[in-house]
Structure formats: C-alpha cells, structure tokens
Amino acid sequence: MSQFSLSTGGYASKLALETTRTMPHIQPNFWTEKRLSQLTREEWEALCDGCAKCCLHRLEDDETREIHFTNVVCRLLDLETARCTRYAARSVLVPNCVTMTLADLDDPYWLPSTCAYRLLAEGKALPEWHPLRSGDPESVFNSGNAILGRVICETEADDLEYHLIDWIT
C-alpha cells in the first residue's frame, strides 16, 4: 500500500457559510446552477464544508485502488478548529498536500464519499447537513460528519496500519 494525504485546506464550515453571506458576487445555490468549471475561486472555496476528512492520512491498495482511511491527520491541522494552521503555505510545507483542482476530480475515488467536490463531480447533490444547504455553520459537526475529537496528529502516531478506521467511506 502507498500512503498519501490530501488537504483542501480544512476550511471550517463557518468560513464557507460566511463567504456566501459577505461576498455579494456569490449567489445562493450557485452549486446547482453552475458546473464546477464555471465556479469562481470564492465559490470553489465555499464548497468545502470544513469536515477536515481531506486532512486524514490514508492508505491506498496499489492493485485495487481501495482507500483505507486512518484517524491520523496532518501536523498542520488545528485539532480544535479543523482548520489548516498554514493554509497559504501548506503545499510547500507538506509536499503531498493536494490543492484541489478540476483535474483532481476526473476520477475522485480517493476523496471521502461525502466530499462536496466529489459529490458534484459525480453529479450528486450536496447533503442536507452541508452548511451551504442547511444555513448552519455547525451542521457538519452536529451531523457527525466532521473528524473533530476522533483523530490524532501525525506527530503522535505510530504506523498508519494501526490507525485504520471504518467510520469514513
């Protein structure tokens, strides 16, 4: 198995919701009216629900491409806010941190099944608990779709094989 981690930044859901409220050029329900390729940078960032699942380390079976999630997160993730502590520099500080692009969504099998980017790339709707739909920046946490309180930092973890989880698909 090979190891990789991914981060779209760990934007907290509150930030995504505030983005739609404070930027007049972001329209309500923009994700239902535009293709991913048509989104502005602000709309793209607002899609992130802040769950921080993308900051988890995972293992991939090289033969089957099956993804096995762990409860180990990137050292840059603030475990109390689910935000990247060095968002602007994350790709330099963590070379295998992925800055999400449209090309990454050509085959999004490696993203969590609840990820807004993956869902929209697959032609599916955002879940009701997504902050952009619920209007509640805490809905991702209240629905149990965030990693807060269930993970450890990579600096505290031993072999990833000992940290496999089954609560993310």
C-alpha positions in Angstrom: 0.0 0.0 0.0 1.1 3.5 -0.7 0.5 6.4 1.7 -0.8 9.8 0.7 -2.7 12.7 2.4 -4.8 15.4 0.9 -5.9 18.8 2.0 -8.3 21.3 0.5 -7.4 23.5 3.4 -9.6 22.3 6.3 -11.7 25.4 5.8 -14.2 25.4 8.6 -17.8 25.3 7.6 -18.4 28.7 9.3 -15.9 30.3 6.8 -17.7 28.7 3.9 -21.0 30.0 5.0 -19.7 33.5 5.9 -18.2 33.6 2.4 -21.7 33.3 0.8 -23.1 36.0 3.2 -20.3 38.6 2.8 -19.4 38.3 -0.8 -22.3 39.7 -3.0 -21.0 38.0 -6.1 -21.6 34.6 -4.6 -25.1 33.6 -5.4 -27.3 31.3 -3.2 -27.4 27.8 -4.6 -24.6 28.5 -7.0 -23.5 24.8 -7.0 -26.8 23.8 -8.5 -26.7 26.4 -11.3 -23.0 26.1 -12.4 -20.7 23.4 -13.4 -17.5 23.0 -11.3 -15.5 24.5 -14.2 -17.6 27.7 -14.0 -17.1 28.4 -10.3 -15.2 31.5 -9.1 -12.4 31.0 -6.6 -14.7 32.1 -3.8 -17.4 29.7 -4.8 -14.9 26.9 -5.1 -13.6 27.5 -1.6 -17.1 27.8 -0.2 -17.9 24.3 -1.3 -15.7 23.0 1.5 -17.8 22.0 4.5 -14.9 22.1 6.9 -15.1 18.4 7.9 -11.3 18.1 7.5 -11.6 14.5 6.2 -9.3 15.6 3.5 -6.5 16.1 6.1 -6.6 12.5 7.1 -3.7 10.2 6.1 -4.9 7.2 4.2 -3.5 4.1 2.6 -4.3 3.0 -0.9 -4.1 -0.5 -2.2 -1.9 -0.1 -5.4 -3.7 -3.0 -7.1 -7.3 -2.3 -6.3 -7.2 1.5 -5.6 -9.2 0.8 -2.5 -8.7 3.7 0.0 -8.3 2.9 3.7 -8.7 5.9 6.0 -6.9 6.4 9.2 -7.5 8.6 12.2 -4.2 10.3 11.7 -4.2 13.9 10.5 -1.6 16.3 9.0 0.5 18.1 11.5 -0.8 21.4 10.2 -4.4 20.8 11.2 -5.6 22.5 14.3 -7.4 19.7 16.1 -9.8 22.2 17.9 -11.0 24.2 14.9 -10.4 21.7 11.9 -8.6 24.5 10.1 -5.2 24.3 8.5 -2.8 26.4 10.5 -0.7 27.3 7.5 -3.2 27.2 4.7 -1.4 29.6 2.3 1.9 27.6 2.6 0.5 24.1 3.1 1.7 22.7 -0.3 5.2 23.9 0.4 5.3 22.7 4.0 3.6 19.4 3.2 4.6 18.4 -0.4 2.0 15.7 -0.7 -0.8 18.0 0.3 -3.1 18.4 -2.7 -4.5 21.7 -3.7 -7.8 20.6 -5.2 -8.2 21.3 -9.0 -10.7 20.3 -11.6 -8.2 17.7 -12.9 -8.2 16.0 -9.5 -11.9 15.4 -9.9 -11.6 13.5 -13.2 -11.5 10.3 -11.0 -12.4 11.3 -7.4 -12.4 7.8 -6.0 -9.8 8.8 -3.4 -11.9 11.6 -1.8 -14.4 10.8 1.0 -17.8 9.9 -0.3 -19.3 12.9 1.5 -16.9 15.5 0.0 -18.7 18.3 -1.9 -16.2 18.3 -4.6 -16.5 14.6 -5.3 -20.3 14.7 -5.0 -20.7 17.5 -7.5 -18.1 15.9 -9.9 -20.2 12.7 -9.8 -23.4 14.7 -10.5 -24.8 14.2 -7.0 -26.4 16.8 -4.6 -24.9 18.2 -1.5 -26.2 16.5 1.6 -28.7 18.3 3.8 -26.2 18.8 6.5 -23.8 20.7 4.3 -23.6 24.3 5.6 -24.4 25.8 2.2 -27.7 23.9 2.3 -28.5 24.0 6.0 -27.6 27.6 6.6 -26.0 26.4 9.8 -22.2 26.6 10.0 -22.2 23.9 12.7 -24.3 21.4 10.8 -21.3 19.4 9.6 -20.3 18.9 13.2 -23.8 18.3 14.6 -24.5 15.7 11.9 -21.3 13.7 12.9 -19.6 14.4 9.5 -16.5 16.1 10.9 -13.4 14.5 12.3 -13.1 16.6 15.4 -12.5 14.6 18.6 -11.8 11.4 16.7 -8.3 11.9 15.3 -4.6 12.3 16.4 -1.8 14.3 14.9 0.8 12.5 12.7 3.5 13.6 15.1 1.8 11.4 17.8 1.0 8.4 15.6 2.9 5.2 15.0 2.5 3.0 11.9 -0.6 4.0 10.0 -1.7 0.4 9.7 -2.5 0.6 13.4 -4.8 3.6 12.9 -7.2 2.3 10.2 -10.9 3.4 10.7 -14.2 2.4 9.3 -16.3 5.5 10.0 -15.4 7.2 6.7 -16.2 5.9 3.3 
